[in-house]
């Protein structure tokens, strides 16, 4: 077994501790704005996507600026807004179904990256030539933050900028650890604004923690490594991967069939899981409609 096959799945230990989704038990007006739907939601055209992306980015950034301009916060020399949240606005209000835009990534990605950036900068500040080494602190912060997010499954591109800015922006590096609650506040406000605006005509989030089914006793990914041309039992039926070349990935409601010759990353698995969940919701909704029709 070579280095290429080394893998750390933190969710193997964390998922059993995370409660499964109970949003369906909440009143519908509340559960809707937390992302729950009792059936598959219809997609909207790119004109509406562009409209809500504009409204969301404008409103979200304005809320952050208003919060950071509070006099009690401004007396610490805080900027009007942390620049990395401009990039976050594109993810949170535009590509809202992306695995990278889900709450786990947006919250923990920012918090972990800010912690890394502040910690690395503090260490570099111990050197009297810090100003000459600021560039190295920035590169170290961004690289280490990227590694931490990968291992914790919280990859969030704007958070890389948060770690970088903590080192290279003199205004933010002077704040020290006071920057961390500011990042937490900004991330929380962005999430709240996203929930309110993205659920008017769309659905956000697709999931809160993971695309995996947390209601299962065994927390294994829905990925099945298969050999092309072989029939496999999936759920109550069976299916066959027909492509002898082994170049097709099959997404079903109960499983994802991947040729054993193909290696896929955790981010790619998350994307496939989103599609699998939507198929499962559609199948469940159709079954419910048939059941209701039969009982009439």
Secondary structure, DSSP 8 states (H G I E B T S, - for coil): --GGG----THHHHGGGS----GGGS-HHHHHTTT--SS------HHHHHHHHHHHHHHHHHHHHHHHTSHHHHTTT--SS-THHHHHHHHHHTSTTSGGGSHIIIIIHHHHHHHHHHHHHHHHHTSTTHHHHHHHHHHHHHHHHHHHHHHHT---HHHHHHHHHHHH-HHHHHHTTHHHHHHHHHHHHHHHHHHHHHTTTS---S-SS-SS-TTSSS---SEEEE-TT-EEEETTEEEE---TT---EEE-SS-EEEETT----HHHHHHHHHHHHHHHHHHHHHHHHHHHHHH-
